[in-house]
Each structure stands twice: as C-alpha cells, then as structure tokens.
Amino acid sequence: MYFDADGLPTLNNNKKFGIRHEYNEDDRESALINLDAAGDAMNNSSHYAISKTTYTSDGKIVLYYDKDGNPAKLSYGQSGYIYKNGKSICVDQNGRKMLILQPLLYNSIFAVLIIGIFLLVLIMLSNRPTACSLLFFILPLLHT
C-alpha cells in the first residue's frame, strides 16, 4: 500500500493505492492485483484489476480480469497475451490465439504499402465490376 506523510492511503503515479503480488510454488509471480484504499481489487485505466501469469516451457501467458474476477477486454478485445521468444500474441479469455489485424498492420507498414500498391494496380488493370467486388471484400477486413 502507498501512504502519505500522515499515514493515510494515497494514490501513486499509476492511480492505485497499492499492489498485491501473489506467487506460485516456484516463487514466480502468478498474480498482480491493483488495490483501492480499502485493500480490495480495483480496476485501473485499462479496465482490469488482476493480471494472472501462467508459465510455460517456452514463455508465459498473462490473462487480465476485472475486480470481480471476470475476464477483462483490453484495447483490441483480447483478454491477455502469450509472451514467447520476445513476441507478444493476443489471446482470448481461454488463452487461445487471436488474429487481430490492427497491431499487425501498424507494425508492418511496408507490407501495407505493398498490398496497397498491388490492389491499386489490380484495380487499374481489371474491369470496373471486378474491382468494386474486390474492394467490398477487402475493406471490411481492414476496418477490423
């Protein structure tokens, strides 16, 4: 817990009154819980209160939960990440991998440019009905 000079609970820079660490039988951190002034779980600005870590032979899975213990939805609708070989992969509340295009596109600007040029050339070389049907197929994929 964080306290001010008068011994009263106070918020830290991350807008929480404290953090509780829980450890598994291997003395590895298995849960991190954000605390309110009363010492109860408190949602943070990312809408989760608890992060639970499960270690695997080649990485770890971190899942996030709200203060009531329900799976939290993070920025892309994922409930956590798999950290493996220095990369993070979005997962759902059951730990299954999710394909989310937005971070992939942000991290691969070169690929986005190549695909865009390819589509432009394809549209210019094809007749109008084919180009329109192609755009109606691709645009909803890019919007997610």
C-alpha angles and dihedrals in degrees: 000000000000120000134186126228090278093054095253121136111263137183120255125216090280092057098250132115095219149332128238118205121204123193135205127227090277090058091249120137107262101171138019116196125193110221135211125213091279092052094253126129113280130191114239129213090281089059098248132104103183132044117192121196126204116189122218131187092264104029142324142279119223118194125186128218136184123242091274093054096255119136110269124224112228130198098299097032093267123132097211150330142263111221109204131156092348094308131106121219122192116240136187125238091281094053094254118144117257126204107224114178100196099071090038091055093045091052095044105050091150091057090048091053093048092049091047092052091046091052092047092053091045091052092047093050098043131070120265101257092052092048092050093049090049092052092049088054098046103038095066090051092054093047093063 
